[in-house]
């Protein structure tokens, strides 16, 4: 029963992620193997399993697997066996990979995990097609889940997909809005965009595990809420890394978000400060997008001086706390709740 598991030593976030990847990997390999050979090859490349010739790359970077871990922990948190949530874990991992393929095309990001993005390696059309194939396989696989919960799981995944698309649409539209004045992006608009673009799928992952584990709707909703707050924290951290992250870690060029003129939390928070640095920052951004290294470096320096980096760290902490509060207010198995808390803490360790 939830809340009755005895206290045990809780593994680190990396241990939790490793355990969950090992549980999901066979089903994920099977799902990719059901794709057309060409789209399957691109999917395997995107997942870090192979190179463009289809040769296995044992040391390839396949990402952390946060979403698949959340799905398994969501099931364990409601007292179910993690195995019941493997179809949900596969579905959210495939959807996440689909979103990265399309996101790289839309943002013209040439690198992903320190390798050429799929669209650079195979072409734009093939990358879009591979993303479409992953999305179709995610929904098809989840719909075929044995038991009584497949329909509810598919509905939840589709709702998250609608939110994800809406968030991505707003993110793209924000790039064409002014930095100040009546048309400027406000903080609530930004949070709504981030919740859709990043939070919806993280919330869905946790909730899917609970749905497939047979949990009641209030518990499912609480886990979805926790995952959405985690997503807002995750996006805040990504915004910091998009300006100040080490390319060796992020796999993307330094100051990538600044060169694109993206409306991210550090810049918006800095502009709202009203300091001398904020005013200079506003003038620079209004005159032109920072296209060269020196201009981007100056913008990054002003954002930090105006408090944008510190404010975004605070934003991440607030949403991590809100995610933990949502977990504590819900009857969950003690071990899974602790592992979720360790996973959430691991996110903060990326930049804090």
Secondary structure, 3 states (H helix, E strand, C coil): CCCCCCCCCCCCHHHHHHHHHHHHHHHHHHHHHCCCHHHHHHHHHHCCCECCCCCECCCCCCCCCHHHHHHHHHHHHCCCCHHHHHHHHHHHHHHHHHHHHHHHHHHCCCEECCEECHHHHHCHHHHHHHHHHHHHHHHHHHHCCCCCCHHHHHHHHHHHHHHHHHHHHHHHHHCCCCCCCCCCCCHHHHHHHHHHHHHHHHHHHHHHHHHHCCCCHHHHHHHHHHHHHHHHHHHHHHHHHHHHCCHHHHCCCCCHHHHHCCCCHHHHHHHCCCCHHHHHHHHHHHHCCCCCHHHHHHHHHHHHHCCHHHHHHHHHHHHHHHHHHHHHCCCCCHHHHHHHHHHHHHHHCCCC
